[in-house]
Amino acid sequence: METFETAKTFAFNEIVNYEENGIVSKQIIKKTTGNVTLFAFAAGQMLSEHSAPFDALVQVIEGTAEIVIGGTPHAVKAGESIIMPANIPHAVNAHEKFKMLLTMIRS
């Protein structure tokens, strides 16, 4: 992961590219209080189930994702968001290619 340049305009859907059979991530902001990371998932990729000690906000930038929270799948499409609550297992499945912005704020 690399940190993104500041004081420069950009479009989320243009600053990270898809990689065949992979997941690409780019850190936009990295602070001790939290991170903002942009992801591009190739179709068929996933982040396996895990949990975090703080809430995380997912904003889908492009395509559609399946976000599983506490065993319940949620279809989230471009322009939509979902909050993954702290300490609840969650996973991300890319049935098609998609891009998402993940914002995690530590308390």
Secondary structure, 3 states (H helix, E strand, C coil): CCECCCCCCCCHHHCCCCCCCCEEEEEEEEECCEEEEEEEECCCCEEEEECCCCCEEEEEEECEEEEEECCEEEEEECCCEEEECCCCCEEEECCCCEEEEEEEECC
